[in-house]
Each structure stands twice: as C-alpha cells, then as structure tokens.
Amino acid sequence: MCFLAALLCVGGAVSAASKEQATQAQLTTLKKSIRSAQARLKKDRTALSKEAAALKSLEARIGDTGKAIYRLNQKLAGLRGNLTGYEADKARIEKNLALGQAALHEAIREQYKRGQQPRLLMLLNQRDPDELSRMMKYYDYFNSAQQQQLLDYRKMLTTLEQTNANIDSTQAAIVAERDALQAKLAEQEQQRKARKQALAALRKKVGQGKTKVAQLKKDQKQLEKLLVEIEKSVSLAKLSVNNQAFKSLKGKLKAPVSGRVKRRFGSLNQGIRYDGVMFGAALGVSVSAVHHGRVVFSDALRGYGLVTIIDHGDGYHTLYGHNDSLLKSQGDWVEQGETIATVGFSGGNSEPGLYFAIRYKGKATNPQRWLARK
C-alpha cells in the first residue's frame, strides 16, 4: 500500500514541482524503511547465530549424557556377568552351611546319648589311667573341633549375607544413577526440541526479512525510475486543466464502470485499510475516465495489476487497477467518458473487477462521495 501511495503521489507530481518534492519525500521514507528492515534482519541473524550455538552446546551435553548412560549399562552388564561368580560363591557357602549344620546336629546327638555331662561320665567310667588320659585328649580335641565348626558356620553365614548385600547394593546404585541420567537425558531432549523449533522460527523470520529487504529495494528502484520519468514530463510540458475544475465535481462524477461496489473505501482486510473501491464487472467491459486529464502512468503495478493513473490538475488524480488491457499510454490526453482500459483480474484477483481510487495531494479520499447517485 505504501508503494502504491508513493506512485499515486507521483501522478500528481507531474502537474507541479511541489509534487516532485512529495515523491522525493516518499523515496526518502522508503530508504528509511529499507534501513530499518536491514537493522531488524541483522538483529534476527544475530539471534539465529546465538540460538544455533546454544543448540550445538546442548547437543554436546546430550552426547555426554548418552555416553555416561552407555557406560553404566556396560557396568550393569559386567555386574550381571559377575553374578555368576557371586551365585557360585553363594551355592558353595550354602552347601558348606548344610554340611556344617549336619555335623553339628550329629555332634549334639552324640553328646545327648552320652548324657548331659559327657566329660564327668568319661572320668567315672574309665579305670585305666592311660586310657583315661587318652580319652580326655580325644574329647578335648573333639570339643575344640566342634567350637571351630560353630565359628566357621557363623563366618559362612556372615559371608553369605555380605555377598547378597554386595550384589543388591552395587546393582541398585548403578540402576539409580542410570535412571537419574535417563531423566536428565529426557529433559535435555525436550530442550533440544524447543530450541530446534525456535531455530526454525528464527530461520523463517530471517528469510522473511531477506525477502522484505529485497522487495523494498526493488520498490526503491521502481520509484527512482518513475521519478526520473516524472522529472522529464515536468520539463516537457505543464498539464492543462479542463474549464471545469475537478474539485467542483464532487458528487457528480459518473462511475468508471457499471457494476456493484463489492468492497468499500476504508474496509479492513488483514489489518490493512482499503484506500479505494472495488467494482464488480464482467471481463472485457470498458473502463471510462471520470474526468478530463492526462495519463501519467500506464503500466503494471505490484498488487494492482495493469494500472492507469490520470492527472486532473490542482493536485487531483484518479487510479484504475486490475485491468485486462490498457488502451492509453503515458502522456495521452483523455476526455470525460473516454475508454481508457478494459476490466480484468490482473494483479492476483480471483474474479474480474475494477479498482478505482481518488487522490488529492497524495492522500486517499472516499471515491463514493465523488460519484453521482444512480
């Protein structure tokens, strides 16, 4: 819209030197917009670079976490391999415990058979001193062996409990550490997903910024080229005006085409205020000049298709857009009611129609207030 406003302002510029100054002002504003867009693009590129670096750092940390989890899994695998040895030790200890228990039971039964005081009975029953001495030694030796069996039995019980505890505690510690790292990895993956989304959004924003800067520069070149042509036109001739001033015709102009108004002046579309009116009309229908004047623009214009702009003097000009063909060239004089174009849908319209706008000193005015009521 701002580029169109600049071109419409240019149309009035050919009628007086002051209009040329207005066009220069539009060009200055456009250059300022380019600088602003370039600054935003630079800022977005910096943000993109920082986000990419942050993602790279995060992915390195994710790699470290994954490596740590891998090593813990290896430890668990090794521990499970060692469990075979632990289980063998456990089986051996349990077998020895069973043997020890059997020996103790047998010893207890033997003592029970001999009475509650086997040593005293032995003294009473032996009459040969040598035999008695030998039996006492055997008894002491047997009693000492029993005590050692008890000690070994207790030691084996302790070893078994410690072995089981070692297996459980080692495995539990590794599993707990691995679980903590897996939770950390899941959190890091969520962070990576969010950063990737942010990076994609920034890349899209940077791409849009590049496109906008490129389009603004293209608009600048078009405007500068048109400004050169206007300067030539101003130097060649000053547009004459009809005996009847355009400003005196408010509410009396005949519509440029017969058809229903499909979009009114000032209506909003995607936040942009419409600065003209749209007439619905059949493809190829004639488009007429609403007043005497001189064609100052007859060419394609981005977003408006094939466009004709007529200067009517005193700062007034009219614009006719989305045409199928342009029948007048820049510099041609036209009369009121003269055919200047045919209706089309150039410039992206989905159906045929005519865009009609009126400008006074570069500012949009409601065309419907200028047209005569039917």
C-alpha positions as CSV (number, residue, x, y, z in Angstrom):
1,M,0.0,0.0,0.0
2,C,2.8,2.4,0.9
3,F,4.4,1.8,-2.6
4,L,1.0,2.5,-4.3
5,A,0.6,5.7,-2.3
6,A,4.0,6.8,-3.5
7,L,3.1,6.1,-7.1
8,L,-0.2,7.9,-6.8
9,C,1.6,10.8,-5.2
10,V,3.9,10.7,-8.2
11,G,0.9,11.1,-10.6
12,G,0.2,14.5,-9.1
13,A,3.8,15.4,-9.2
14,V,3.9,15.8,-12.9
15,S,1.4,18.7,-12.6
16,A,3.7,20.8,-10.4
17,A,7.2,21.0,-9.0
18,S,5.7,20.6,-5.5
19,K,4.5,17.1,-6.4
20,E,8.0,16.2,-7.4
21,Q,9.1,17.1,-3.8
22,A,6.4,14.9,-2.4
23,T,7.8,12.0,-4.5
24,Q,11.3,12.7,-3.2
25,A,9.8,12.5,0.4
26,Q,8.3,9.1,-0.4
27,L,11.6,7.9,-1.7
28,T,13.3,9.1,1.5
29,T,10.7,7.3,3.6
30,L,11.3,4.1,1.5
31,K,15.0,4.3,2.1
32,K,14.4,4.7,5.8
33,S,12.2,1.6,5.7
34,I,15.0,-0.3,4.0
35,R,17.5,0.7,6.7
36,S,15.1,-0.3,9.4
37,A,14.4,-3.6,7.8
38,Q,18.1,-4.3,7.3
39,A,18.7,-3.5,11.0
40,R,15.9,-5.9,12.1
41,L,17.4,-8.5,9.7
42,K,20.9,-8.1,11.3
43,K,19.3,-8.5,14.8
44,D,17.5,-11.6,13.7
45,R,20.6,-13.0,12.2
46,T,22.5,-12.4,15.4
47,A,19.7,-14.2,17.4
48,L,19.8,-17.0,14.9
49,S,23.5,-17.4,15.4
50,K,23.2,-17.4,19.2
51,E,20.3,-20.0,19.0
52,A,22.3,-22.2,16.7
53,A,25.3,-22.1,19.1
54,A,23.1,-22.8,22.1
55,L,21.6,-25.8,20.3
56,K,25.1,-27.1,19.4
57,S,26.2,-26.8,23.0
58,L,23.1,-28.6,24.2
59,E,23.6,-31.4,21.7
60,A,27.2,-31.8,23.0
61,R,25.8,-32.2,26.6
62,I,23.2,-34.7,25.3
63,G,26.1,-36.7,23.8
64,D,27.9,-36.7,27.1
65,T,24.8,-37.9,29.0
66,G,24.2,-40.6,26.4
67,K,27.8,-41.7,26.8
68,A,27.5,-41.9,30.6
69,I,24.3,-44.0,30.3
70,Y,26.1,-46.3,27.9
71,R,29.0,-46.8,30.3
72,L,26.6,-47.5,33.2
73,N,24.8,-50.1,31.0
74,Q,28.2,-51.7,30.4
75,K,28.8,-51.8,34.2
76,L,25.4,-53.4,34.7
77,A,26.2,-56.0,32.0
78,G,29.5,-56.7,33.8
79,L,27.8,-56.9,37.1
80,R,25.3,-59.4,35.7
81,G,28.3,-61.3,34.4
82,N,29.9,-61.3,37.8
83,L,26.6,-62.5,39.3
84,T,27.5,-66.0,38.0
85,G,30.6,-65.9,40.3
86,Y,28.5,-64.5,43.1
87,E,25.9,-67.2,42.7
88,A,28.6,-69.9,42.6
89,D,30.1,-68.5,45.9
90,K,26.6,-68.4,47.3
91,A,25.9,-72.0,46.3
92,R,29.3,-73.2,47.8
93,I,28.7,-71.3,51.1
94,E,25.2,-72.7,51.3
95,K,26.5,-76.2,50.7
96,N,29.1,-75.8,53.4
97,L,26.5,-74.4,55.7
98,A,24.4,-77.5,55.1
99,L,27.3,-79.8,55.8
100,G,28.2,-77.8,58.9
101,Q,24.7,-78.0,60.2
102,A,24.7,-81.8,59.7
103,A,28.0,-82.1,61.6
104,L,26.7,-80.0,64.4
105,H,23.5,-82.0,64.7
106,E,25.4,-85.2,64.7
107,A,27.7,-83.9,67.5
108,I,24.8,-82.8,69.5
109,R,23.1,-86.2,69.2
110,E,26.3,-87.9,70.3
111,Q,26.5,-85.7,73.4
112,Y,22.9,-86.3,74.1
113,K,23.4,-90.1,74.0
114,R,26.3,-89.8,76.5
115,G,24.4,-87.6,78.9
116,Q,24.4,-84.0,79.8
117,Q,28.0,-84.2,81.3
118,P,30.0,-86.4,78.9
119,R,33.4,-85.4,80.4
120,L,32.3,-86.4,84.0
121,L,30.9,-89.7,82.8
122,M,34.1,-90.4,81.0
123,L,36.0,-89.9,84.2
124,L,33.7,-92.2,86.2
125,N,33.7,-95.0,83.6
126,Q,37.5,-95.2,82.9
127,R,39.6,-97.2,85.3
128,D,42.8,-97.3,83.3
129,P,44.7,-94.1,83.9
130,D,46.5,-94.2,80.5
131,E,43.2,-94.9,78.7
132,L,41.6,-92.1,80.6
133,S,44.3,-89.7,79.7
134,R,44.0,-90.6,76.0
135,M,40.2,-90.3,76.0
136,M,40.4,-86.9,77.7
137,K,42.7,-85.7,74.9
138,Y,40.3,-87.1,72.3
139,Y,37.4,-85.4,74.0
140,D,39.2,-82.0,74.2
141,Y,40.2,-82.3,70.6
142,F,36.6,-83.2,69.6
143,N,35.2,-80.3,71.6
144,S,37.7,-77.9,70.1
145,A,36.7,-79.1,66.6
146,Q,33.0,-78.5,67.5
147,Q,33.8,-75.0,68.5
148,Q,35.7,-74.4,65.3
149,Q,32.8,-75.7,63.3
150,L,30.5,-73.2,65.1
151,L,32.9,-70.4,64.3
152,D,33.2,-71.5,60.6
153,Y,29.4,-71.8,60.4
154,R,28.9,-68.2,61.7
155,K,31.6,-66.9,59.4
156,M,29.9,-68.6,56.4
157,L,26.6,-67.0,57.4
158,T,28.2,-63.6,57.6
159,T,29.9,-64.1,54.2
160,L,26.7,-65.1,52.6
161,E,24.8,-62.1,53.9
162,Q,27.6,-59.8,52.8
163,T,27.7,-61.4,49.3
164,N,24.0,-60.9,48.9
165,A,24.2,-57.3,50.2
166,N,27.1,-56.6,47.7
167,I,25.1,-57.8,44.8
168,D,22.0,-55.8,45.8
169,S,23.7,-52.6,46.7
170,T,26.0,-52.5,43.7
171,Q,23.2,-53.2,41.2
172,A,20.8,-50.7,43.0
173,A,23.4,-47.9,42.9
174,I,24.1,-48.4,39.2
175,V,20.4,-48.6,38.3
176,A,19.7,-45.4,40.4
177,E,22.5,-43.5,38.7
178,R,21.3,-44.7,35.3
179,D,17.7,-43.7,36.0
180,A,18.8,-40.2,37.0
181,L,20.8,-39.8,33.8
182,Q,17.9,-41.1,31.7
183,A,15.6,-38.5,33.3
184,K,18.3,-35.8,32.6
185,L,18.5,-37.0,29.0
186,A,14.7,-36.8,28.6
187,E,14.8,-33.3,29.9
188,Q,17.7,-32.4,27.5
189,E,15.8,-33.9,24.6
190,Q,12.8,-31.7,25.4
191,Q,15.1,-28.7,25.5
192,R,16.6,-29.7,22.1
193,K,13.1,-30.0,20.6
194,A,12.2,-26.5,21.9
195,R,15.5,-25.0,20.6
196,K,15.0,-26.6,17.2
197,Q,11.5,-25.1,17.0
198,A,12.9,-21.7,18.0
199,L,15.7,-22.1,15.4
200,A,13.2,-22.9,12.7
201,A,11.1,-19.9,13.6
202,L,14.2,-17.6,13.5
203,R,15.3,-19.0,10.2
204,K,11.8,-18.3,8.8
205,K,11.9,-14.8,10.2
206,V,15.3,-14.2,8.7
207,G,14.1,-15.5,5.4
208,Q,11.1,-13.2,5.5
209,G,13.4,-10.3,6.4
210,K,15.6,-11.0,3.4
211,T,12.5,-11.1,1.2
212,K,11.2,-7.8,2.6
213,V,14.5,-6.0,2.2
214,A,14.8,-7.3,-1.4
215,Q,11.3,-6.2,-2.2
216,L,11.8,-2.7,-0.6
217,K,15.0,-2.3,-2.7
218,K,13.0,-3.3,-5.8
219,D,10.3,-0.8,-4.9
220,Q,13.1,1.8,-4.5
221,K,14.5,1.2,-7.9
222,Q,11.0,1.4,-9.5
223,L,10.3,4.6,-7.7
224,E,13.6,6.2,-8.6
225,K,13.0,5.2,-12.3
226,L,9.5,6.7,-12.2
227,L,10.9,9.8,-10.6
228,V,13.3,10.3,-13.5
229,E,10.4,10.0,-15.9
230,I,8.3,12.5,-14.0
231,E,11.2,15.0,-14.0
232,K,11.3,14.6,-17.8
233,S,7.5,15.1,-18.0
234,V,7.6,18.2,-15.9
235,S,10.4,19.7,-18.0
236,L,8.5,19.0,-21.3
237,A,5.1,20.4,-20.5
238,K,2.7,21.5,-17.8
239,L,-0.6,19.7,-17.8
240,S,-3.5,21.9,-18.7
241,V,-6.8,21.7,-16.9
242,N,-10.4,21.5,-18.1
243,N,-12.6,24.5,-17.8
244,Q,-14.4,22.7,-15.1
245,A,-12.3,22.1,-12.0
246,F,-12.2,18.6,-10.7
247,K,-12.9,19.8,-7.1
248,S,-16.3,21.3,-8.3
249,L,-17.5,17.8,-9.4
250,K,-17.8,16.2,-6.0
251,G,-21.0,14.0,-6.0
252,K,-21.4,14.5,-9.8
253,L,-18.9,12.1,-11.4
254,K,-20.1,9.2,-13.4
255,A,-18.8,5.8,-12.3
256,P,-15.9,4.5,-14.5
257,V,-17.7,1.2,-15.0
258,S,-21.2,-0.1,-14.4
259,G,-21.3,-2.6,-11.6
260,R,-22.0,-3.2,-7.9
261,V,-19.5,-2.0,-5.3
262,K,-18.0,-5.2,-3.9
263,R,-15.6,-3.6,-1.5
264,R,-15.9,-0.2,0.1
265,F,-13.4,2.5,0.9
266,G,-11.9,2.1,4.4
267,S,-12.8,-1.6,4.8
268,L,-10.2,-3.7,6.6
269,N,-8.5,-6.8,5.2
270,Q,-5.8,-8.5,7.3
271,G,-5.3,-5.3,9.2
272,I,-4.9,-3.1,6.0
273,R,-7.4,-0.4,5.3
274,Y,-8.7,-0.3,1.8
275,D,-8.0,3.0,0.0
276,G,-10.3,2.7,-2.9
277,V,-13.5,0.9,-4.1
278,M,-13.8,-2.3,-6.0
279,F,-16.5,-2.6,-8.7
280,G,-17.7,-6.0,-9.8
281,A,-17.8,-6.1,-13.6
282,A,-17.6,-8.6,-16.4
283,L,-14.3,-9.4,-18.1
284,G,-13.5,-7.1,-21.0
285,V,-16.1,-4.4,-20.1
286,S,-14.9,-0.8,-21.0
287,V,-13.4,1.4,-18.3
288,S,-14.0,5.2,-18.7
289,A,-12.2,8.2,-17.5
290,V,-14.3,10.0,-14.9
291,H,-12.9,13.5,-15.9
292,H,-10.7,15.2,-18.4
293,G,-7.0,14.9,-17.8
294,R,-3.6,13.4,-18.9
295,V,-2.3,9.9,-18.4
296,V,0.7,10.0,-16.1
297,F,1.1,6.2,-15.5
298,S,0.1,3.3,-17.7
299,D,1.8,0.1,-16.6
300,A,1.8,-3.0,-14.3
301,L,1.9,-2.2,-10.6
302,R,2.6,-4.9,-8.0
303,G,-0.6,-6.0,-6.2
304,Y,-2.8,-3.9,-8.6
305,G,-2.1,-5.5,-11.9
306,L,-2.4,-3.3,-15.0
307,V,-2.9,0.3,-13.8
308,T,-3.8,3.7,-15.4
309,I,-3.3,6.9,-13.4
310,I,-4.8,10.2,-14.7
311,D,-3.9,13.7,-13.5
312,H,-6.8,16.1,-13.4
313,G,-4.9,19.2,-12.2
314,D,-5.0,21.1,-8.9
315,G,-3.5,18.0,-7.1
316,Y,-6.3,15.6,-8.1
317,H,-5.7,12.3,-9.8
318,T,-7.6,9.0,-10.3
319,L,-6.4,5.4,-10.5
320,Y,-7.9,2.5,-12.3
321,G,-6.5,-1.0,-11.5
322,H,-6.8,-4.8,-12.1
323,N,-7.4,-4.1,-15.8
324,D,-7.2,-6.7,-18.6
325,S,-5.7,-4.2,-21.1
326,L,-4.6,-0.6,-21.0
327,L,-5.7,1.5,-24.0
328,K,-3.9,4.7,-23.2
329,S,-0.2,5.5,-22.9
330,Q,1.7,7.9,-20.6
331,G,1.3,11.4,-21.8
332,D,-2.1,10.8,-23.6
333,W,-4.9,13.3,-23.1
334,V,-8.3,11.8,-22.3
335,E,-11.8,13.2,-22.2
336,Q,-14.5,12.5,-19.6
337,G,-16.2,9.2,-20.5
338,E,-13.4,8.1,-22.9
339,T,-12.5,4.4,-22.7
340,I,-9.0,4.1,-21.2
341,A,-8.9,0.3,-20.4
342,T,-10.9,-2.9,-20.1
343,V,-12.0,-4.8,-17.0
344,G,-9.8,-7.8,-15.9
345,F,-8.4,-9.5,-12.9
346,S,-4.7,-8.8,-13.2
347,G,-2.6,-8.4,-10.1
348,G,-3.9,-11.5,-8.3
349,N,-7.7,-11.0,-8.3
350,S,-9.7,-14.2,-8.3
351,E,-12.5,-12.7,-10.4
352,P,-12.8,-9.7,-12.8
353,G,-13.4,-6.2,-11.4
354,L,-12.2,-2.6,-11.3
355,Y,-10.2,-1.0,-8.5
356,F,-11.0,2.8,-8.5
357,A,-9.2,5.3,-6.3
358,I,-9.0,9.1,-6.0
359,R,-6.1,11.0,-4.5
360,Y,-5.8,14.7,-3.5
361,K,-2.2,15.8,-2.9
362,G,-1.2,12.2,-2.4
363,K,-3.9,11.4,0.2
364,A,-6.7,8.9,-0.3
365,T,-10.3,10.2,-0.4
366,N,-13.5,8.2,-0.5
367,P,-14.4,7.8,-4.2
368,Q,-18.1,7.1,-3.5
369,R,-18.5,10.6,-2.2
370,W,-17.5,11.9,-5.6
371,L,-19.7,9.6,-7.7
372,A,-23.2,10.7,-8.7
373,R,-26.0,8.6,-7.1
374,K,-27.9,6.5,-9.6
